[in-house]
Each structure stands twice: as C-alpha cells, then as structure tokens.
Amino acid sequence: MSKTLIVFGSTTGNTETVGDDIAKILEKNGHNVTVVNAASVTVENMAEGYDCVFLGSSTWGDDDIELQDDFVPVFENLERAGLSGKRVAVFGCGDSSYTHFCGAVDAIEEKAEQLGAVLLGDSLKIDGDPDSGEVASWVESVLASM
Ligand SMILES: Cc1cc2nc3c(=O)[nH]c(=O)nc-3n(C[C@H](O)[C@H](O)[C@H](O)COP(=O)(O)O)c2cc1C
C-alpha cells in the first residue's frame, strides 16, 4: 500500500476541502493517506516514510504573491522536508481576477523541483469554489503518472 502525505494551508477552508477530497479519492484507490494542516506540521523530515507528498496552499497578496499564512513556514523550510527524489503533487485555490492566479502553487512547484522532487504532472489550480469533479479528474491524472 502506497503511503501519501497531504499538507495544506487554508484560511477560509477551500484548500482544506480540496485536500480532504484528494485524500478520499486516494484512499479509494488503496493509498494510506495522512492529511495534516500546515499550521501543525513538523517540516523537518516530514516526507520521510511517505511514497508521495501532496502540497497545497491558497494564494494571498495583491501585487506580490503571498502564500497562505500557515504554509509560509513550511515553504521557508522546505529544504528540510526531505523531498529529494520524492514524488510530489501541488494544488491550491485562488481567484483568476488577481494578477498572480494561484501564484503560491507555482512557487511551491518551482521550489519542490529545485529540491529534487519528482513532480507528478501538472498542478491543480482551482478558480473560486472547489469543484469535486475537477479535483477527481486531476487526482486520476496524478494516479496515472505514479
Ligand atoms: C485579500 C485577498 C488576496 C488574494 N490574492 C490572491 C492572489 O494573489 N491570487 C489568487 O489566485 N487568489 C487570491 N485570492 C483568492 C484566494 O486565494 C481564494 O479565495 C481561495 O479560495 C482561498 O482559499 P483558502 O480558503 O484555502 O485559503 C485572494 C483573496 C483575498 C481575499
């Protein structure tokens, strides 16, 4: 059984909902899933013992890209998470009326790749309220690339 960690940062609950939906689908596909709020995760070696890691953050700010508050310390310490060689997928909620639509997702993806993670396909960027159908088809594409 594949072990998967999902770490999310969410202020109004949208990215949390997406993380929970991802977990349910992965569990249905036989994964053993742990979901952790970025507010309470220990970043040091957090990927240890997991086959895959899903990282999710909403985007804040206006002119500049700001990660969701709780995800900021995770992002800043990502080099200590043990992502090198690890399969990683990135997701997040945003709003396309802002200049940097889901900029946090791009920033996390870029940093994970720099740290040697193996990205599992394209990231998931949700515009507005989470849509469970959109999440399901993305998870299926991620599963296909595992
Ligand atoms: C003040 C403010 C700034 C925001 N900035 C961005 C942004 O730069 N890019 C983006 O895609 N979405 C932006 N958003 C939209 C949020 O990311 C979006 O509402 C998201 O669904 C929140 O997810 P969460 O509930 O998981 O935190 C902003 C929203 C607010 C209220």
The ligand as an SDF file (V2000), in Angstrom:
LIG
                    3D

 31 33  0  0  0  0  0  0  0  0999 V2000
   -7.0390   39.8690    0.0370 C   0  0  0  0  0  0  0  0  0  0  0  0
   -7.0420   38.6810   -0.8930 C   0  0  0  0  0  0  0  0  0  0  0  0
   -5.9760   38.4770   -1.7370 C   0  0  0  0  0  0  0  0  0  0  0  0
   -5.9680   37.3940   -2.6420 C   0  0  0  0  0  0  0  0  0  0  0  0
   -4.9170   37.2470   -3.5110 N   0  0  0  0  0  0  0  0  0  0  0  0
   -4.9610   36.2560   -4.4500 C   0  0  0  0  0  0  0  0  0  0  0  0
   -3.9370   36.1280   -5.4260 C   0  0  0  0  0  0  0  0  0  0  0  0
   -2.9770   36.8960   -5.4920 O   0  0  0  0  0  0  0  0  0  0  0  0
   -4.0390   35.1230   -6.3240 N   0  0  0  0  0  0  0  0  0  0  0  0
   -5.0720   34.2380   -6.3380 C   0  0  0  0  0  0  0  0  0  0  0  0
   -5.1200   33.3610   -7.1870 O   0  0  0  0  0  0  0  0  0  0  0  0
   -6.0800   34.3330   -5.4080 N   0  0  0  0  0  0  0  0  0  0  0  0
   -6.0550   35.3200   -4.4720 C   0  0  0  0  0  0  0  0  0  0  0  0
   -7.0520   35.4260   -3.5420 N   0  0  0  0  0  0  0  0  0  0  0  0
   -8.1650   34.4340   -3.5520 C   0  0  0  0  0  0  0  0  0  0  0  0
   -7.9860   33.3030   -2.5230 C   0  0  0  0  0  0  0  0  0  0  0  0
   -6.7940   32.5750   -2.7420 O   0  0  0  0  0  0  0  0  0  0  0  0
   -9.1950   32.3540   -2.6580 C   0  0  0  0  0  0  0  0  0  0  0  0
  -10.3110   32.9890   -2.0420 O   0  0  0  0  0  0  0  0  0  0  0  0
   -9.0060   30.9730   -2.1100 C   0  0  0  0  0  0  0  0  0  0  0  0
  -10.1360   30.1730   -2.4430 O   0  0  0  0  0  0  0  0  0  0  0  0
   -8.8110   30.9230   -0.6070 C   0  0  0  0  0  0  0  0  0  0  0  0
   -8.5300   29.5980   -0.2780 O   0  0  0  0  0  0  0  0  0  0  0  0
   -8.4380   29.0740    1.2310 P   0  0  0  0  0  0  0  0  0  0  0  0
   -9.8220   29.1210    1.7980 O   0  0  0  0  0  0  0  0  0  0  0  0
   -7.9660   27.6660    1.1020 O   0  0  0  0  0  0  0  0  0  0  0  0
   -7.4820   29.9260    1.9650 O   0  0  0  0  0  0  0  0  0  0  0  0
   -7.0610   36.4890   -2.6420 C   0  0  0  0  0  0  0  0  0  0  0  0
   -8.1520   36.7040   -1.7630 C   0  0  0  0  0  0  0  0  0  0  0  0
   -8.1480   37.7880   -0.9090 C   0  0  0  0  0  0  0  0  0  0  0  0
   -9.3330   37.9870   -0.0050 C   0  0  0  0  0  0  0  0  0  0  0  0
  1  2  1  0
  2  3  1  0
  2 30  2  0
  3  4  2  0
  4  5  1  0
  4 28  1  0
  5  6  2  0
  6  7  1  0
  6 13  1  0
  7  8  2  0
  7  9  1  0
  9 10  1  0
 10 11  2  0
 10 12  1  0
 12 13  2  0
 13 14  1  0
 14 15  1  0
 14 28  1  0
 15 16  1  0
 16 17  1  0
 16 18  1  0
 18 19  1  0
 18 20  1  0
 20 21  1  0
 20 22  1  0
 22 23  1  0
 23 24  1  0
 24 25  2  0
 24 26  1  0
 24 27  1  0
 28 29  2  0
 29 30  1  0
 30 31  1  0
M  END
$$$$
